[in-house]
């Protein structure tokens, strides 16, 4: 899809600038390298690396096409002619253009991701950093939840890779899926001291259910506050599904039965 759109755009540019087929072919060479080289962007250096390869490809394409045209018109010979000087100048412009595209893409990528709701592997890797404000807060205020999320992230990534899914995305989603517990961390068992009192013992099952389920809504609000990508919001929203919260259901049933008795 990217290659087709780039080819169409290159054709429109060629016609608008009233350039020849050589110009279009050089553009197509550069965009082909970019399209196939950037199937996954994990680092900013990868973007510069592929941009450099695209520049080199465009340089070779312009030189080859220019020399073939010069040799076709003048016959054999390697003497420096005005036409060959133009070929060299055009090849250098093509090289600069390829590098310029990479630099512009690097600067515009965060805005493009936000506008079109696209999350690259590079952004996902940045979100894995434990020094990110939300993860750092989770580690300080709800250390049990933080460790739980790290463990789930490792398992989710392995499972995702095993079935051909995006393992990195699964890991990031797992890291952030329980951030809503920051609102009331001590009401979740992983943050309670072993053998210590359970705060749910003093609450009705219905109130406990609201607190447990409510961390999903709180997590979505935190995701908006910390500007997490839209795709991570989905992990927070959906990780509890629509199944029955059995523990508090059975607690409510036992309480009702004791009341009837």
Buried (B, 14 or more C-beta within 10 A) or exposed (E): EEEEEBBEEBEEEBEEEEEEEBBBBBBBBBBBBBBEBBEEBEEEEBBBBBBBBBBBBBBBBBBBBBBEBBBEEEEEEEEEEEBBEEBBEBBEBBBEBBBEBBEEBBEEBEEEBBEEEEBBBBBBBEBEEEEBEBBEBBBEBBEBBBBBBBEBBEEBBEEBBEEEEBBBBBBBBBBBBBBBBBBBBBBBEBBBEEEEEEBBEEBEBEEBBEBBEBBBEBBBEBBEEBEBBEBBBBBBBEBBEEEEBEEBEEBBEEEEEEEEE
